[in-house]
Amino acid sequence: MLQYRYDTQLLIEGQGLDEDEITDWILENMKGDSLICVGDDEMIKIHFHTNEPWDLLSHCATLGEIFDIVVEDMDRQSRGLNGPLTQSVRVDGP
């Protein structure tokens, strides 16, 4: 059994983004692993394994426009189950 079920990936587009501040927020407020947060002050790419991807998406939506969202169920993948494992959604920020 996986400790963190969902592989969550997204882009944030905005102004004055700070990858260190975003990384710190994720580490202080969420449980998960395999965090990658890279980019510049206008675009950030996030990759994170967590059991609460909706919390990550909700926070990131407050920082700018989020897009190219992928949430993959790694438990289903590990059991070899077929079918849609990802769903792309567009959520506009504030």
Contacts in CASP RR format, 6 or more apart in sequence:
PFRMAT RR
TARGET T0000
AUTHOR 0000-0000-0000
METHOD contacts of the structure
MODEL  1
MLQYRYDTQLLIEGQGLDEDEITDWILENMKGDSLICVGDDEMIKIHFHT
NEPWDLLSHCATLGEIFDIVVEDMDRQSRGLNGPLTQSVRVDGP
1 75 0 8 1.000
2 74 0 8 1.000
2 75 0 8 1.000
2 78 0 8 1.000
3 32 0 8 1.000
3 33 0 8 1.000
4 31 0 8 1.000
4 32 0 8 1.000
4 33 0 8 1.000
4 34 0 8 1.000
4 49 0 8 1.000
4 50 0 8 1.000
4 51 0 8 1.000
4 74 0 8 1.000
5 49 0 8 1.000
5 50 0 8 1.000
5 51 0 8 1.000
5 73 0 8 1.000
5 74 0 8 1.000
5 75 0 8 1.000
6 49 0 8 1.000
6 50 0 8 1.000
6 51 0 8 1.000
6 53 0 8 1.000
6 71 0 8 1.000
6 72 0 8 1.000
6 73 0 8 1.000
6 74 0 8 1.000
7 34 0 8 1.000
7 47 0 8 1.000
7 49 0 8 1.000
7 70 0 8 1.000
7 71 0 8 1.000
7 72 0 8 1.000
7 74 0 8 1.000
8 46 0 8 1.000
8 47 0 8 1.000
8 48 0 8 1.000
8 49 0 8 1.000
8 50 0 8 1.000
8 53 0 8 1.000
8 56 0 8 1.000
8 57 0 8 1.000
8 70 0 8 1.000
8 71 0 8 1.000
8 72 0 8 1.000
9 45 0 8 1.000
9 46 0 8 1.000
9 47 0 8 1.000
9 48 0 8 1.000
9 68 0 8 1.000
9 69 0 8 1.000
9 70 0 8 1.000
9 71 0 8 1.000
10 45 0 8 1.000
10 46 0 8 1.000
10 56 0 8 1.000
10 57 0 8 1.000
10 60 0 8 1.000
10 66 0 8 1.000
10 67 0 8 1.000
10 68 0 8 1.000
10 69 0 8 1.000
10 70 0 8 1.000
11 43 0 8 1.000
11 44 0 8 1.000
11 45 0 8 1.000
11 46 0 8 1.000
11 66 0 8 1.000
11 67 0 8 1.000
11 68 0 8 1.000
12 22 0 8 1.000
12 43 0 8 1.000
12 44 0 8 1.000
12 46 0 8 1.000
12 60 0 8 1.000
12 63 0 8 1.000
12 64 0 8 1.000
12 65 0 8 1.000
12 66 0 8 1.000
13 42 0 8 1.000
13 43 0 8 1.000
13 64 0 8 1.000
13 65 0 8 1.000
13 66 0 8 1.000
13 67 0 8 1.000
14 42 0 8 1.000
14 43 0 8 1.000
14 63 0 8 1.000
14 64 0 8 1.000
14 65 0 8 1.000
15 41 0 8 1.000
15 42 0 8 1.000
16 41 0 8 1.000
16 42 0 8 1.000
17 39 0 8 1.000
17 40 0 8 1.000
17 41 0 8 1.000
17 42 0 8 1.000
17 43 0 8 1.000
17 44 0 8 1.000
17 63 0 8 1.000
17 64 0 8 1.000
18 41 0 8 1.000
19 37 0 8 1.000
19 38 0 8 1.000
19 39 0 8 1.000
19 40 0 8 1.000
19 44 0 8 1.000
22 37 0 8 1.000
22 44 0 8 1.000
22 46 0 8 1.000
22 60 0 8 1.000
22 63 0 8 1.000
23 35 0 8 1.000
23 37 0 8 1.000
25 59 0 8 1.000
26 35 0 8 1.000
26 37 0 8 1.000
26 46 0 8 1.000
26 48 0 8 1.000
26 56 0 8 1.000
26 59 0 8 1.000
27 35 0 8 1.000
29 55 0 8 1.000
29 59 0 8 1.000
30 48 0 8 1.000
30 50 0 8 1.000
30 52 0 8 1.000
30 55 0 8 1.000
30 56 0 8 1.000
31 50 0 8 1.000
31 51 0 8 1.000
31 52 0 8 1.000
32 48 0 8 1.000
32 49 0 8 1.000
32 50 0 8 1.000
32 51 0 8 1.000
33 48 0 8 1.000
33 49 0 8 1.000
34 47 0 8 1.000
34 48 0 8 1.000
34 49 0 8 1.000
35 46 0 8 1.000
35 47 0 8 1.000
35 48 0 8 1.000
36 45 0 8 1.000
36 46 0 8 1.000
36 47 0 8 1.000
36 48 0 8 1.000
37 44 0 8 1.000
37 45 0 8 1.000
37 46 0 8 1.000
37 47 0 8 1.000
38 44 0 8 1.000
38 45 0 8 1.000
39 45 0 8 1.000
44 63 0 8 1.000
46 56 0 8 1.000
46 60 0 8 1.000
48 56 0 8 1.000
49 74 0 8 1.000
50 56 0 8 1.000
53 71 0 8 1.000
57 66 0 8 1.000
57 69 0 8 1.000
57 91 0 8 1.000
60 66 0 8 1.000
61 91 0 8 1.000
61 92 0 8 1.000
61 93 0 8 1.000
61 94 0 8 1.000
62 93 0 8 1.000
62 94 0 8 1.000
63 93 0 8 1.000
64 93 0 8 1.000
64 94 0 8 1.000
65 92 0 8 1.000
65 93 0 8 1.000
66 91 0 8 1.000
66 93 0 8 1.000
67 90 0 8 1.000
68 88 0 8 1.000
69 88 0 8 1.000
69 89 0 8 1.000
69 90 0 8 1.000
69 91 0 8 1.000
70 86 0 8 1.000
70 88 0 8 1.000
71 86 0 8 1.000
71 87 0 8 1.000
72 85 0 8 1.000
72 86 0 8 1.000
73 85 0 8 1.000
76 85 0 8 1.000
77 85 0 8 1.000
END
